[in-house]
Amino acid sequence: MKPFEYYSTPKMPFPRKIDYITYYVYDRGELLWSGAHNEKTKSELKEEYSNAIIQEVINEEAYRTQSKKYTAEVHKLHDEFMNDLFEEFGVQDNPKRHKAFELAYDRGHANGYSEVYNEFDELVELIRD
């Protein structure tokens, strides 16, 4: 098995909605500035363009796409942990392996994959032939 932190550390960062915001600054119908939130904060824009209108636009589609990718990566790592655990204990063909994993996961996931491993270690004897 790989180190437990491998399974709990997705390769991509968690998508934050703020990372998908673009600001547009208008005054008298003219676009004065546009850019991402990390270029200038909204408060900086309000200070710099005190009489202007600041429009905040979130690219929901890009955010949802990245969120789905992140979720898929988390599920992939979870499945990889589960399959590596089955292989580690030699129960990859046991029909009750998933039930034992569910119980171990319910008991230990709040404390990380190492605790799920420990719980599975205690339960696996019940399903072995």
Buried (B, 14 or more C-beta within 10 A) or exposed (E): BEEBEEBBEBEEEEBEEEBBBBBBBBEEEEEBBEEEBEEBEEEEBEEEBEEBEBEEEBBEEEBEEBBEEBEEBBEEBBEBBBEBBBEBBEBEEBEEBEEBBEBBBEBBEEEEBBBBBBBBEEBBEEBEE
